[in-house]
Amino acid sequence: MLLRGRPRALGAAALLLLLLIGFFLFGGDPDCELGGEREARRGGGDPGSVPGSPTPRVPPDGRPRSRGAAAFDGDPPADPGGHNSSDCIPPPPLPPPKCELLQVAIVCAGHNSSRDVITLVKSLLFYRKNPLHLHLVTDAVARNILETLFHTWMVPAVQISFYDADELKPQVSWIPNKHYSGLYGLMKLVLPSALPPDLARVIVLDTDVTFASNIAELWALFAHFSDKQAIGLVENQSDWYLGNLWKNHRPWPALGRGFNTGVILLQLDRLRQAGWEQMWKLTAKRELLTLPATSLADQDIFNAIIKEHPWLVQPLPCMWNVQLSDHTLAERCYSEASDLKVIHWNSPKKLHVKNKHVESFRNLYLTFLEYNGNLLRRELFGCPCPPPPGAEQLQQALAQLEEQDACFEFRQQQLAMHRVHITFLPHKPPPPQPHDVTLVAQLSMERLQMLEALCRHWPGPMSLALYLTDAEAQQFLRFVETSAVLSARQDVAYHVVYREGSLYPINQLRNVALAQALTPYVFLSDIDFLPAYSLYSSLRASIEQLELGGKRKAALVVPAFETLHYRFSFPSSKAELLTLLDAGSLYTFRYHEWPQGHAPTDYARWREAQAPYRVQWAADYEPYVVVPRDCPRYDPRFVGFGWNKVAHIIELDAQEYELLVLPEAFTIHLPHAPSLDIIRFRSNPTYRDCVQALKDDFHQDLSRHYGAAALKYLTALQQPRGPV
């Protein structure tokens, strides 16, 4: 028989046991006082631990872990070997308010880095639920690219601020640096002084990171900072700072394995109060007395400061910076973490780094690399954010369109705001010359094979607009990289206009390429024409001889021919061309289909001409011309096929440009399969009617602009319709 008080005693003991277990599991560990206060009081613990680390043991997913479990649900456990993480895990922070503006800083320079930024931003936008303010520290090249891109991307609830990297260079140029990022790899050190003084906190990202989660979760980790902590970093996932990778390896000083600076949370106000600028400069100067240079750019200096002032750092969960270098120990993180948040390609080899899991990480990166950026223009409902510049006017114009209109497709395409990535590939413009000429053209993916032949025929600068999807842009990049002809040309500027809509925006593409030409004159051509081998040099000579500079406005006509043969021996001179013309191997361009398009060039006169001669404008005339760079732009209303060049020549004539035919110049059209728009034009009466409607609109605008001088164009409108 049990004593009457025994069950009560057993129950009390069980309750006490549960309380003790709960005490030790959920914050009762004497080594895990909130904020690390006890650790700070006693001055240490493990050699690699950082005073001030958050200490409760409950991981973000709510699952209790053993004492050796990874801190922050993914950090390697603390051990005497040099880890910077604590096995005490903070409770999951509350997400920021839905409409709180998150601040992000990125340093970016050059063409390739600009492409990396776009992929990073795609991954940010895909997951984000908050407005973003991007602070971009750029050189002139990157600013030109990214300013154009974000202006045309028109993503709601994204603000962009630019900071001139050239102005910041003197602050870091005295530091010798062996890292491939050069001076730009040191510029994160000056962000507290470079960014606006009222900006209190910011997330700083390298261009080679890819997000796999909402950046608001990272922003929420600011809540774990103690009153003194100002820098949030993930432990370096290699043994670099332990100095045992090879003989005589001397890294900069670091706390344990050190920290990686690919992802940083900066409490800017606290750094400014702590005298950050003086702090990092004194530390760098001291270490450079015994070390020849930084090897890992700003990361070395950040780590040296943290070694001296460990109270500054808040270790972050490893999942927020999974580092894929050749010597990475990141597997310790992703074998423990339930979720990876940010992938960091922190090797010069980038996607080609040696890692047994690299294929999985590469697939994540490629998803965003080829993701349709138009889909990221979604609004953040419920957040009162100002619309991107021009967005309201565009929406109003679209709202006025009648969907029942037979030409709705044409009207809508005219209003499409295409994302534009200028100088998609590295580009070195030629030295300025007073009579230089840039070939201007546009193309889509199916005309890509014509680029190599064009480069062989035209040795001068080119500005080409390519109409591509995001995935096709990457195919184009690989095409150029594997082409010996194209990869050798640094004076060809490629501008990607991202595909949107069903009609080819031919004149919008031409305007993009024309706007980016850097020489005083431009040769307005099409991608399926090959110029004479001598045309580039002869055009420059003609411009100088005709004294086109100054007040004289002239359009130099380059006579156009065509061949119907895919195998064709290109003529090296006018004499050879005339022989082929007489033999029936060549024709004047569109002689069979649309003779009025080029008849005013007067080919009979050209055969005998020894000097430039003037011709008059005539209805439907559409020659290929050389004009000053500041010539009238193409009318963007003309999309698809039909009348796009004709309207431009009318504009030149209305502005009193002389039409001068060059006697030795020529360009030849090569045969190819017809485009989808040509097929639709020829087979669909409604399509042709819509082109005619665009012509009518154009003439009305012309009449309003030029008054009585436009009468001759209105008269020409009454002539029979035909293809262009």
Steps between C-alpha positions, in 0.01 A plus 500: 500500500634838403508778742236770441765774438707299249314599177524866595874466557549321167295766321697781659828332408388455140393865480834611642684281249301653212577848627870421518499356148315804372738730683805350333342455156327833471737754643596366840857416406722723716728543199208619285375812670321737264743724315797299620517714813645229719752406230603861472533529879728204530696602189499201279427133475618322191788669319285542192184631668399862464382696803158647459357219287126434532450213738158336528500145367176483304572471128287688245303189410413441865681165524724466805857400428774335698787703636711420192232599252580773250431854615230698322377177337797451275821647645773248580522429873746691711824313554857576595595482131393853439126526432333832562152368563319432822290190563241729659229586253283811517126484457381574147477878454175661402490590130512872422168675444349421162580839344828578677761621253802266497837655416753307288847615389701346214836596352510442125746592225524408132295302251528149647428613855191682376362176359565333836308775680198441279491129587537583870218756479276248324541260790427782746186607316372147460467442875463853638181627662633840608597816315872518426746786475813396309812706566736431210865605517606490135753614247380695194455184290283318754297809578419556133389138464302471822339842480359412158397154612310606813338792320362266234432210739245711692477271802252633759621577852870505411704816552847538351781730619842517334833595658809583298771242566764728347440751778556227760813349346748736675378373837615143423754533216790508750427139604694239299256226400561167324130411464353480149237761592766770518417833661127431482549207738602747772212745466269336751733647762388854414124436487428654844634833374387465136135416568257770621565601864137436595519138380523292819536145370563324172553151358819489292527235228768380262393480136563124490230395748162347419202514736282198563281672758331826590760764586264623775604194702860619484398855590317361804832376642586859592270434795763264647765769523598608849530869577865500389501259209517672162612237247314178419704235317505128425807302598753441224439149369861409431824469697653805329543706815637205697812528282546129430401472133861492377853556625583858599134605461460826694142623511381817669403467866151373568286365779512123456408421139407860446194632318398529136386843379288391203191570712519767771251660731634847583361709784629821343407738780693295756806474276504875451471553876784253559732694266497236228706692246789557739466145632537319167772730370715460812453123494588475130811716536620299798458162330657621175822560691552123510275377219565599137136536388147384556423166339123508546447877468262654758447163668856500636455842657158422643643189664801683643265754658275230643803319642583818691139600579298178517205678663422659160394179330173308507554153349227410252363156412715330239199450271514873418835467323570151365847548355607298195874546477749227407587434864149545633376331816146609418378141507515523877231766467266351244521152649359646823284793390139431411494783246764688300436870456789650299749328270834678458723423199808636676759345271661654191371188320140590593265232362796278404620460856586146612226378731313171498169680546571783256243379246213555742623848589565581134141410413372752753721768349400414142134519596536870572754563227246399235185605686270739314557830679169637368324270746665684790313823429233397748363751747519470878131526578417699809829693502458868405812525284544763226485342152814491283551811283267490201296206629181698560505659154561160345211345689271782395598458135443125517162551667386714208555220247199310373558127519237449230703714258633282214836675543511470880811280475685776311387775737597298805845411362576868441449565872707206624782605731780260415776431748826614344845377598750714311856375439408151608857385432832674571546787259793730428395793283753614240703817556304809387549585132326791326365296204447161658189291423314238706293234327156491666269198466258275687436127505327212672622153590436350155741749337784434745698297245549814287715676760831334415477588129405857589805531725723384215355760263484796737820560702363815665283551809149356513196556720256209481165457676395140561138404572528203734341321790700469823588141408600597145727772640703230673514294179624810320766553766628145452489542122728804514737342753551193278543697177859592421377777269254661740698461821794681338292813435482746788357785290161334444241614752214253552183632662240248612137610476293239681213348311147603589194478277434318175616760246863580424572857627737574214520877531530490877796266456658730242463794738673311782796416276509852355494664844804299609719581198803699610645623169397825324332308214295183468433259216135394541494144370323167554658184631435300181717734290874463450681825418782515247833412660626853432182680610616598850812678374326653197219642713743679727679643196170612345387673820825694511496590128137614504562706814183372664585656832357837591173628352472267199245226559539203271409133492750296301318224309671160480348316198346166597512174302395144567590147408269201497790255539601367841846420362631824365841646415491852641631767258811685610430809288233688311628355172455145629153584628393635158624179338286294738207736442525454124532122540178480704675390820407831664196728483421845625331453836139383477490562130245220461275579799524867590700701241376840626679439829841564339429623145572868588866401560520494116712189450556578130670822597691326777659261250685788336535738794843617607383749763213524750174614345183638650162325470153614596268341749218295348210309649600179684873569465695311767876504430772406745672820603790650692393794715623694805443327832251768608269431205123457556407179677285230344126520562433232767135455400614280210526148636500169319553529126425797278597862438745532786797630294274696262371713789857575610608618154192724485609654830850561363358663188260712704800628696670587170773238495664473158498150352844438348573167330859378541650374172722217633299388801274195507342250738351160414200324651543128571215250462331358808170355614226763536419629844170428672390862452566489125294182473216661695517814284474300179229264617280713727290790357430632849873525566543707182204718593663571837824603334298737282333639813844567648598681178187717523580589862858579406394736220259681729775558754734606220247756379453639851875529544611634160182667377479574126843348441348157566254521209722306262507209746122508536470483122735202489273320745234471230724279285428124481605297801775244487758322712805670645 
